[in-house]
Amino acid sequence: MSNIVSIQNIANYVDQQITIQGWLYAKTGKGKLQFLQVRDGTGTVQAVMFKPNLPEEIFEAGKRLTQESALVVTGVVKQNERAPGVPGGYELDVSELQTVQVAAEYPISPKEHGVEFLLDNRHLWVRSRLQWALLRIRATVMRACRDWLDSHGYLEMSTPILTPAAGEGTSTLFEVDYFGEQLYLAQTGQLYNEANIYSFGKVYCFGPTFRAEKSKTRRHLTEFWMIEPEMAYFTLDDLMAMEEEFVSYVVQRTLEERANELKVLERDTSALERVVPPFPRISYDEALDKLAKIRAETDDPELKELLQIEWGQDFGSPHETELTKLYDRPIFVYGYPSVCKAFYMEPWPGRPEVCKSVDMLAPEGYGEITGGSERISDPDLLLKRIHEEKLPAEAFTWYMDLRRYGSVPHSGFGLGVERTVAWIAGTHHVREAISFPRTLGRVYP
């Protein structure tokens, strides 16, 4: 057998004979020519079968192939600018073909299918070109997150999935019977990473988190992945400076490594190229003023209604969308009312009704991709907030200990992988930014 090559590396083998192991994505042609679109996980290439150059049985085997048939194809790499698939224009002049399996009639055809049908067949839908591009972008985003943090002195920690305490509010907890004891699926690894910083200084965790939100919006999943850095001796200003460096690195790295996938998705990358520090920073109060001005100036009654908000309420999707339209890159909104944020956030000096919180809002309607804060470092104040939120103090005894033994100012945030991938890729629903989404009412496959 010839040298087995990945399609993504095919440009290095012009005029050489190679072998590709893969699957038939699509097929066209008639008479003496057949054009096979072959994919192997790294890309798609056109394999050309010319009948006069092939044994009869090989050409006929090619004609029998169905969509998603498994095959091994050998041939000489030729450069052809018009050839679809590989960037730069390359195709394979077939000399040998081995059929591994002729697939049964494939349920997902080129015709339009409803979303529910596609989600029922998600195990097959991930093979489509658009889903392939999205999930490769996801892998790059995840790797870029780790690379930036690892190279800046952060240590990755593993935090529990089963926890006795709420991290973000009791209304969105998934309860678990743990040998007769009531536990919860983790909403966040943050609280445990606050313990880890007192040993390691700068840490992060990366894994699945769970929110029992009864929401069917395009921005919500019940199970999603989050990366959560936590840093000792970091103020809110330190946090925002770190976040903009981190997020801009992830975006620029994806632009560099996944140009082909972004092209497949027809993503306008000019907006992403502008994602470089500094990011605009506005307070919650300033954001309310800007929203009030937009409401006053619009003639759209529906938009006026959507943007109605009172001080103390958190922003929804319409508010975030309109705010980000005012800027050409992500923005920070800081200083939210304490009433709409988690119990552990440090109060603003002189304004106890406001906390040292910050959200990063992505442009183009994608909304919040990170949420973070400076954490409360005073044990008495933290206990007061736990009581105010009517949380079980005994479940937080260990968390209180962190403020009793060497407490320091510290900050951290969480970045939702699916929302970030959806924004970078330009897709309109986070359910396509993970291999097997879990949403309200959907746990299959």
N, C-alpha and C positions, 0 to 999 in steps of 0.2 A: 504494500500500500504506500502511496505517496505520503509526503509530509503532511500531518494533520495540522490544520491552521484554523485559528479563530477568524471569523469574518471581519472583526474590527482591525485586524492586522493585515488584511489582504493586500493593501497598497504596497507592502514590502516585498511582494512576490510577483511583480509584473513579468510576464513571459516565462514564468516557472509553473511546473505542475504541482498542484496541491490537492488535498482532500479535505472536505468539509463534512462534518457529522451534524445532521440537523433534522428539520421538518419542513414540509412543503407549506408555505404560507398562502400562495396563490399560483395559478397557472393560466397562461394564455398561449395563443398560437394555433396554427393549422397547417396542413400539408406537410412540408418537409422541415418545418421549424416548430419547436416548442420552447417557450420561455418559462422557466421554473423560478419562482421567487422562494429562495431557500433561506430560512433563518436558523441560527444556532445559539441564540441567547445573547450574543454580543452584537448582532446586527442582522441585516438582510442583504442578500446579494442575488443578482439575476444570473441563473445558470442557463446557458443556451445549448439546446440539443439540435444539431443539424443532421438530418437523417443520412445523407450520403457519407458522412464521416463516422457513422456508428453502426455496429452490428444490429441487425433487425430486432433481436430480442431485447436489446437495451433500449432502443427507441420505443418499442411497444410497451416496455415496462414503465417508461416515463409517461406514456399516454394513459396508463391505468392508474396512476397516482391520484389520490383524492386529497382534498384539503386536510392538512395536519398529518398526512402520512409521514412516517419516519424513514429517512433515507441517508445514505452515504454517497456523496457525489465527488468525482475526481475530474480534474481538468486543468487547463492552462489559464492563468489569470491574464486578462486583456484589459487595456484601458479604453473606455468608451464613455465620453462625457455625457451621453444621453442615457446611459444605463441607470435605472432607478436603484435605490438602496444605499450602497456605500458612498459616503461623501467623496467627491472627486471623480466619480464615474468609473467603476470597475465591474467586470463581469467574468463569468467562468465559461470557457469553451469546453463543454463536457466531452470526456472520453470514456468514462466508466460511471455506472450507476448501480448501486446496491439498494434494493428495497428491503428495509428492516421490517416494516409493517404497513400494509395498506389500511388506512383509518376508515372506520365506519362513517356513515353520513354525519357530517359535523353539524351540531345544532346551531352554531352561530355563523350565519351566512353574511355576505356583503350587504344584504338588505337591512333596513332600519329595524331595530328591536327596542322594545320598551325597557326602561331602567330596571323594573322589577324582574323581568326575564333575565337581563344581563347579571343582576345581582344573584339570582338563583343559580346562575351558571358562572359565578365568579371564578371558580377553579379553572374554567376554560377561558373566560374573558381576559384573564391576565396575560394570555398569549397574544392579544391584539397589539398592533403597533403602537397605538396611543397609550395603552396601559403599560406596555413594555417601557416606553420612554418615561412615563411618570414614575414608575417604580425604580428605574435606574437613577433618576434624579434624586429620589428619596434616599437611596443608598449613598449617593455622593454627599447630600446634605448631612446625613448622620455621621459619615466619616469626617467631613470637614469640621463639624462641631467638636468631635473628639480631638482632632489634630490640633485645632487652635488651643483648646484648653490644656491638652497634654504639653504643648510647647510653651505654655505660659505658667507652668508651675502648679497646675491643678491635678489632684489625684482622684481617680475614679473610685467611687465607693458603691457597694451594693446595699440598698436599703430594703426593708421588709415590704412585702405585698400585703400581708395580714397585719393589721394594727388595731389596738384597742381604742385609739383616739381619732377624732376628726381633725383634719388639717384645714379644710376650706369651708366648713359649715355642715351641720348635721342633716340638712334636707336632701343632700345628694349622695348619701352613703349607701353602698351595697352591703347588706348585712350577711354575715357568714356564721353558721353554727360550728363552733370550734370545740368539739368534744363537750358540748353542753354550755360553753361560754360564748357570749355574743361578741364577735369581732367584726371588722369591716375590711373590705378591699381598699387598698391605699388610694387616697385622692392625690397624694404627693409624698415624695421622699424628703421633703424639706426639713421637717422637724428632726429627723434622725441625722441629717447632714449638719444641722446646727450643733449637734453633739460632736460630729466628726471634725469640725473646724478647730475645736479646742485641742485636738491632737495633731492636725495636719495643716491648719491655716487656710488653705484654699482647696476645696473639694467639689466634686459633682457626682450626681447619680443620673443614670440613663435607663429608662425602662417604661413599662406600661403603667398607666394610671387609670382610675375608674371613677366615673361620675354618673350617678343615677338621675340624670337630667331628663325629664320627659319633654324633650325638644326634638323636633323634626327639621330644624333648619339645616342649611347647607354647610354650616360652620360647626356642627356638633356631632360628636361620637360618644358612646358610653364607655368605650375603651380606646384610649389613645396613648401615644408615646410622648414622653416629655423628658427634656434634659434640664437638670436643675443645678446650676452652680451656686455655691454658698461660700462667702469670704469673710474672714475675721478682719477687724479694723477697716472695714469699708463703710463709708458714708453713702447717702443717697446719690450725691454727686459722683462719687467714685463708681458707683454701680452703673449710672447712665453712661459714663465714659467707657466703661468696660463693655457694656452691651452693644454700643454702636460699633466698636471695633470688631467685636465677635460676629455680629450679624452681617456686617459689610464683608468680612472675610468669607463667610459661608456663601454669600451671594456671588461674590467675584470668583470664588473657587468653582462654583457650579457653572458659571458662564464659561469658564476656561475649559472645564473637563466634559461638559455635557452640551456643547454647542449643537451637535447633531440631534440630540434628543429634543432640545428646545425648538429646533427647526421642524422636527416631526410634528410637534405640538402647535406649530405656527405662533409661537410666543414672540411678542414684540419685546426684544431684549433692551431696547433703548431705555426703558424705564428702570430696568435692573442695573444698567451701567451707571446710573446716577446714585446708586445706593452706596455712598461713601460718606464718612464723617466730615463735619458734624451733622447730627440730625437736629431739626428744630425742637425746641422744648417750650411747652406751654403748660400753665397750671390748669387745674380743673376749673377754677373760677374764670380764667381767660377763655377756656373752651366754651363755657356756658355763654359768655358774652358773644363769642363768634357765632354760636348756634342761634342766639337770639337775633343777631343781625341777619343771618341767612333767612330765618323765618319771616322777618320783617320785609325783606326784599323780594321774596319769591311770590309768584302769582299762582303757584300750585297748591290748592287747598289740601291735597293728600299729603304733600311734603310738610306743610305747616303742622298738620296733625301728628305726623310721625316724629317731628322734631320737638314736640311739646315735652318739656322736662322741668322738674323742679330741683332746687338744690338739695343734695343728699341722695338723689337717685343715680344709679350707675348708668353708663352709656350703653345703648343698644346698637345694633348694626346700623340703622339709619344715621344716628349721631356720629358714629365713627367714620362712616363713609363720607359724610359731608365735611367733616373736619379734615380728612386726609386729602380731599379735593383741593384744599388751599395750599398744598405743598407738593414738591416733586420727588419726595423720598419719605421713608418712614418718619414718624414723629413720636416724641415722648409727651404724654400727658401725666403730670405728677400732682401730688397733693390732693388726693381724693378724700371725700368725707369718710370718717372712720366707720360710719354706720353701714356703708356698702362694701367694706373691705374686711379682711380676716382679723381675728382678735390679736394677733401677735405683732401688728405693725406699730412702729414708734410714732407717738403723737407729734404733731408739728409744734415747735416751740411757740408758746403764747396762743396757740389755737388747738386746744385739745379735741375739738370736733373734727379736725383734719389730721390725716396720718401721712407719714413719709413713704407714700406708695407711688409707683410709676408703672404705667402700661406703655408698651411700644405698639403703635398702630401702623399696620402696613397699608400702603396706598392701594388704589383701584378696587376699593370695597372689601378688602380681605380682613380688615379690622385687627383686633388684638392678636399679636403673635407672641408677646412676652408679657408677663405680669410679675412684678417684684416689689420689694420694699426694703427699707432699713428696718431691722427687727427690734422689738423692745428688749432692752438689756437690763432693766431694773426689775428685780423679782417681785417687789410689792405691786408695781404697776401691772406687771403681767398677770398676777393673781387677781387683781381687780378686774381686768378685762375678761379673764376666764369666768368669773362670777357674773359679770354683766351679760355675757353671752349664754349664761346658764349651761355651761359645759361641766362635765363631771371632773372636779378638781383632782380626784385621786388618780385618774387616768393620765394626768399631766405632772405627777410628782417628779418623775425623772427629768421632764422638760424644765421644771422649775429649778432643779438642781444645777442646770447649766448657768443660771443667773446667780447662784450662790457661791460658786467656786470658780473664780477668775473670769467673771463676765466682762465682755468688751463690746463696743459697737460693732455690729456686723450686718451684712446685707446679702441678698440673693434674689434669684428670679427663676421662673420656669418658662421654657420655650416649648410650645406645642409643635411637634414635628409635622403633623398632618396639615395644619394651617400654614406653616412656613413653606412646605412643599407645594401646596395648592397655590399660594401666592407666587412663588418663583416660577412654577410651571405654567401658571395662567389658567389652571383648571377651575371649574366653578363649584365643585363640591368636594369636601374633605374625604368623602367615602372612597374616592378614587386615588387618594394619596396613601393608602395602606392596602396590603395584599388582600386581607379578609376583614372588611369593616364590620364593626358591631354598632348597631344603631337601635333606636327604640323600635322594638318589634322584629328585629332581624338578628338571628344568631346562626343562620345556615347560609352557606356551608361553613 
